[in-house]
Amino acid sequence: MNVRFIQGGLVRLFGRRYLVVGYVDGYWHFTPEDPTDKNAPPAKYTSLAVRSLARQMKITSEGVYQALTANVREALTRDFGSFTVGEKESAYRKYPFVKEIDDLRILFRDKIKVVDELIERVNSDRERVKDPFPADGLPTRRQVIGWYLRWLSAGRDVRALVDFHSKKGNKNSRLEEWEKEEIDRAIGETYNTEVRGSERITWERARDLILLRARREGLTTSQVKNGTKEVLGKNAIGRRLAQREKYPLIANRFSKSKANNVIRMLGIGPPGDYPHSDWEVDHTPLDLIARDNKTGALLGKPYLTVIIDRWSRIICGYEIGFAPPSWVSVMAALRMAVMPKEGLLERLGGGFEFTWDVYGPCDALWCDNGREFRSESMNATCAVLNISPRNLPRARGDLKGKIESWFKTQTKKLTHLLPGTTRSNVLDRGEYDSEGNAILPLSAIILIATIYIVDVYNQTKHPTTFEPPAIRHLRGLEDGGQPLPPSEHLIAPMTGLVVRRSLTRSGVRYNRLRWNSNAFTALLNRIGPGANVMVRIDPLDLKKAYVLDDQTHEWIEGDLLSETEIEKLTLAQYEHIKKELGEISVYDEERGAKIAEASQRILDIVKAHAPKDKIVARKDARFISEGRKPTEHVHQSRHDPEESERPMTGHVVSESGPKSAPPDARGPYREQVLPNPWLEPEFPPERREALASTKTVSEGVAPLDPPKPLAGRQRPSTRKVDA
């Protein structure tokens, strides 16, 4: 068999594209068309080897490859893992048949009897064919030979045997080009804008635009041509959006920062070179509602601040409290991380199965851009502890993924299994009554979290390091050495609350808490009661408070005089609980009324025993006898108490009847006037005679009857009295 090559020509060597370099030193030299393909190194063969490869169809011309269908050529460019399970199974099902034909001698590969017997024999071989064809549905001889030729022409590539189901069917678009233009217009107006609409709203807008343009320009829609039910398919907008780049869509609908966050590559922070080389710190709200142990009041969801060592994955320190993420919580967790843990475990009651041998500062502390991590207190503390703070870029939580991963672990394995959990969201919680099932006080939550960290998580094999964090941490310290914890004189001033208070026999007080000791009494003896002293309160341990002796410059220790439950709280926890209980307390009116009655009874008893004949001073006696204004009879008051108590009514404007009486002769300030019966024609004569016999009429004015109520002022009458 003669094989001819053209220098610089293109051939297929085991299905891959190679260029013919030429015949040099008794070898045919070939180089890959793509020099960057590491899996296609340069090759050289003798003329005898070239003829042998050509007979086996392992060296073919480019024309043989181009003779394959477009679907097969596309399948050869795809990764085999990108095919569906069904497509890969179709290739595995055909491969035993084509391999059996390839093992035959060339003369027998197209023999009818040989191929028919081969098909039945291979299909019945259960070791080679896991999914055989049914007896009445065996592939024909023509099908099997076609599979073989396709597989051989593709360089014996199994991808050529794949049933490319995704390429089946009619792939022509059912929409007209002008309809696609209207869809793009609807996307630009409704979806791809800052005032963003949903795909449903965009679909309705696109449908309306298509109908309007068809009526305006006399066009025929694809609905009429194809006989479909809808003008526009329900997935038309989704398919059109799938063809667009996602970054501009997200940037226009939301913001560039969100587009960067969604599209950008997720990274990973440095793993750490040894224990205490790199720590990560972060906060998260616990999906758990705490309840007050005494009153039973709901206190809400506490916050959790955790520090983790990147190299060993061991938890170095934590803080659980109700104060929002702040420098207080960071400092509390950092202090726990750098100090020995024996005292902490004893205060929690002891009984732990393992020790927590983590103390000493780290080299670098990785944190996000929260205010608490950029504060002056953070910088000062890092300077004291010789720690380098490392601020991560904005919205790059993936660079501190170890602490984020631990939050997910503890939430799934601990928090969501405790009574009173709120779960991750409302749908996940379902009908579970979180508040009704909340039974754990804050002290119990702290104890449970500590047991989980010390005895469970730190002792469980980590899926990434394949070692328990506690064992990996100790193993790393054997090579690098254990760092020493900082001195209390360094760390305490950074975390202690320093206030000025008066030192008395009862000690010192702060926020309804009181500390006292014999040492305080000795200091009181030297400086005197009521002296203003500097008090330092440890926010992590309320059992002790310290007073500075200005003469010796030493801190004198005092003990907390309070209940045992308060000793287990931090200062932030105590202040939050006191505030919450004060806000949710409701005033008991019935109880208050009883207390008021008791107080009034005490005053009544005192008043009953007061002296009855008390000497009255002269000025008071004058007030009692003469009143506040003895000359009140000279100028009568404008105020008439009787008239002011009557309701206001409207004025009488009737033409008949008296309008008003002459003013009272006793003074100009009388508001009430009475009618003159002599001016009324209907006045009974007998009444007039009775009045005339008892009183004298002067100046045409009749004597008045006793006053009677009238409605408002009335205008004086202008009628003349008949003589």
Residue, then its C-alpha position, 0 to 999 in steps of 0.5 A: m500500500n503506497v501512502r503519499f504525503i504533501q509537505g505542509g499538508l494536513v492529516r489525521l493521526f489517531g483522529r487528531r490534526y497533524l501537519v506533515v513536516g517531511y521525510v528526514d533521516g528515514y522517518w516521516h515527521f509530523t507536528p501537531e497543528d495546535p502547538t499548545d496541545k500538550n496531549a499531542p506531541p510531535a511524532k515520527y514514523t518509518s515508512l513501514a510503520v506509516r503503511s501499517l497505520a494507514r491500513q488500520m485507518k489510524i492515519t487518514s486524510e482530512g477528507v475522511y474526517q470531513a466526510l463525517t456528519a456535522n453532528v459527529r464532527e461536533a461530538l468529537t470537539r466536546d468533552f465526553g463528560s458534557f454528554t448526558v447519561g443517556e447519550k454516554e450509555s448509547a456509546y457504551r452500548k455500541y462499543p462492544f459490537v464495533k470493537e468485535i468487528d475491528d478485531l476481525r481480519i479485514l477480509f471478514r469484516d463485511k461478510i454477512k454470515v460472520v457479522d450476523e453471528l457476531i451481533e447475536r454472540v456479542n449481544s448475549d455476552r452479559e460480561r461485555v454488554k450490560d444493557p443488551f438489545p431485546a431479541d426482537g430488536l437487535p441492530t441490523r448488520r447495516q447499522v453495526i457496519g455503519w457504527y464501525l465505519r463512523w468510529l474508524s473514520a473518527g480515529r476510533d473515538v468513542r464519542a463518534l458512537v454517541d446518539f446526539h439527541s440534542k441535535k435531533g428535531n427541527k432546529n429552525s426558528r419558528l419566529e420571524e426576524w421582525e418578531k425577534e426585533e420586537i422581543d429585543r425591544a421589549i427586553g430593552e424597555t422592560y427587563n434590561t433597565e434599572v426599573r427592572g421588570s420580570e420575564r412575565i412582564t417582558w413577555e407581555r410587552a413583547r407580545d403587545l409589540i408584535l401585535l402592534r407592528a403586525r397591524r401597523e405594517g400588515l405583517t403575518t405573525s408566526q402564530v398564523k403561519n404555524g397555527t400555534k395557540e399563542v402569539l409568543g411562546k412562554n419560554a421565548i424571553g428565557r431563550r432570548l436572554a440565554q443568548r445574551e451575556k449576563y454581565p451587562l444584564i446584571a449591571n443594568r438591572f442592579s449594579k456593577s458591583k453586583a455583576n462583579n460579585v456574580i460573574r467574578m471567579l471565586g477565590i480562596g484565602p491563604p491556607g496558613d503555613y503553621p499554627h497561629s500564622d493566620w486567623e480569620v474572624d467574623h460574625t453571624p446571628l445564631d438561628l436560635i431564640a434565647r429566653d431569660n432564665k428567671t422571668g421567662a421573657l424572650l431575649g431574641k437571637p444572640y450574635l456569634t463571633v468566632i476566630i478560627d486558625r487557618w492551618s489547623r482549622i481549630i477554633c481559637g476563641y468566640e463570643i456569644g452576646f446580644a450586642p450587634p457586631s462591634w469592637v466589644s464582641v471582636m475584643a471579647a473573642l480575641r481575648m479568649a483566643v490569646m489567653p489560656k482557657e482553663g479558667l473559662l472552662e472552670r467558670l462554665g462548670g467543668g466536666f469537659e472531655f478534652t482540653w482546649d490548649v489554644y493560646g498566644p497571638c497570631d501573626a496575621l488576623w484576616c477580617d472584612n471591612g466592618r467598622e469594628f475591624r477598622s477602628e482605632s481600638m483594633n489598631a491599638t490592640c493589634a499593636v499591643l499583641n504584635i498582630s498584623p491586621r489584614n483587611l479583605p477587599r469588599a464583597r470577597g467573603d470567599l477569601k475567608g471561606k474557612i470561617e464561613s464554612w464553619f458557620k455552615t457546619q455548626t448551624k447544620k449540626l448544632t443550632h438547627l437541632l436545638p429547641g427554639t431554632t428559627r432555621s434559615n428562613v421562613l420556608d425552612r421553618g414551616e409551622y415550627d413555633s420557634e418562640g413557643n419552643a424556646i427554653l434555653p437561657l443564654s448561659a445554657i447556649i454558651l455552655i452548649a456552644t463551648i461543649y460543641i467546640v471543645d469536645v466535638y468539632n475540635q476533636t472530629k476529623h476535618p474533611t479537608t485536612f483529614e485530621p482533627p483540628a486539635i491534633r493537627h494544631l498540637r502537631g504543628l506546634e511541635d515544629g514551630g513552638q507554642p507562642l506564649p499568652p500576653s500579659e494581663h497588664l497588656i491585654a486587660p487595659m485594652t478590654g477593661l471598662v475604666v470609669r470613675r466612681s466613689l469608694t464607700r463602705s459598700g464598695v464601688r457601684y456600676n450599673r446596679l452592680r456592686w463590688n467590695s472586698n477587705a482590700f477595698t476597706a483597707l484602701l478606704n481607711r487610707i484615702g477616706p470615704g467618698a474618694n473618687v477612684m478609678v475603677r476597671i471592670d473586666p467586660l468578660d468576667l464580672k466576678k472581679a473589679y479593680v480599683l487603682d491605688d494612686q500611691t502604689h499604682e497597683w490595681i486592688e481586686g474586689d468581688l462581685l456581690s450579686e447572684t450567681e447567674i450574673e457572674k456567668l455573663t459578660l458585661a455586654q450580655y448583662e446590659h442587654i438582658k437588663k435592657e430587654l427585661g425593662e422594655i418588655s415589662v408591663y405596668d400592672e395597674e391593679r397592683g399599682a392601684k393597691i399600692a396607691e391605696a396603701s399610701q393614701r391610707i398612711l396619709d389619712i392616718v397622719k392627717a387624722h392625728a393632726p391638731k384641730d385648734k390651730i392658731v391662725a396668723r393675722k394675714d390668714a385670718r383677714f383672708i378668711s373673714e374678708g376674702r381675697k378682695p374686700t372691696e368687691h362690692v364697689h365694682q361688681s364682677r363681670h362673671d355670673p356663675e349661674e349664667s355661665e353654667r347654662p348652655m349657649t343658644g341662638h338669639v331670638v329675632s322674632e318681630s313679635g314679643p319683647k326684644s330686650a328690657p332696659p338695663d338693670a339700674r344696679g349696674p352695667y354688668r348684668e347680662q340678664v334682662l327681663p321683659n316688660p309686661w306693660l309693653e305686651p298687648e296680650f298681657p292679661p289685664e288682671r295681672r297688670e292691675a295686680l302689679a299696679s296695686t303693689k308697685t309704682v310705675s315710673e317713667g313708663v316702665a313696669p315693675l318686674d317679675p322675679p327673674k327667670p331663665l332666658a336664652g341669650r341676650q335680647r335686644p331692648s324693645t323700642r315700643k312706646v307705652d300707651a298712656 
